[in-house]
Amino acid sequence: MEHIYVYACHEDEQALCQLELRTLLGAETMLGARYAISARRVEPSRSPFLKLRLDVLFEAGSLPELASRVETLTVQGSTFKVAFAETDAAVSTDRQREVAREIGRHLRGKAEMRRPEQWFAVTELGGRWLFGHCSYGEAVWLQHQQKPQNYSTALSTRIARAVVNIAVPDVAGTKAIDPCCGIGTVLVEAMSMGIDIVGCDINPLAVRGARVNLEHFGMPNVVSIADMRTLGLVGEQVNLSPTSLERIGEQVAESPTSSQIRYDALILDMPYNLCSKLPEDEQLQMLQSARRLAKRAVIVTTEQIDPLIAKAGFRISERCTVNKGNFSRQIIVCV
């Protein structure tokens, strides 16, 4: 079945939106477009950018032809509503209502404008008239902004949700980790989508904040205090010397073993501070640990670290930049 997705994003997040939808839907999006076509059926609420999904049931070359075809459909439930989905061209409100009424007039059932039991949508796309079931997205990420613990430098819930979708497009059977989880922004978004994820952080105060936030949203405690550089190693949680960590990192960069790889996906928001910079050797050790822990990683960074990513044994497959004023973050997909 063909699915039509309508989306919207701010220009500063356009590249992130395109990367997320390309990963999530397996569909290319055109610059400036408001829709994507995909064979994949994804709940619109997963993405912070998706507004609705139209599951195409009927296609026609004209509105009258489409109206005659929908007459064969029996509405499941006692009430329904037909909405017009804007796709490749702007359509006036009056015209949208006119089209929706025309289609609704040919459906077998009772129209209900406020609380229908079933939603349908109609659109015109490239000369094709399309009709089908309609599902609207819910701004789940917006609800998660209201959490007890916050960091001024933490990812926004909107960006965090998109990053999670880029890291884990397929939920079933995927194990993920956020090894520098901070106050748990990524964890909350991932768990709200049913993703199997754990988190850790070297900062006890951050872990405490993450636990408070998870509990606030009724989510289980999946967070521990740990240094990601020693996760999964013999002598884990022991303060290994910089020389030992460097040697382990070099071995992993050459070829991580299947027994070392514990997760399918890893999300790493590289620590940063407006007043100080994380030493390059520590950044490399973190990236080497990410390479050891997971098959696929999404790295979030405010710095240019491509040489370190390559040195850690990763290959960059895709990337985008998210701007907020003069502040920029790079979202880098590594395999």
Disulfide bonds with the S-S distance in Angstrom:
none
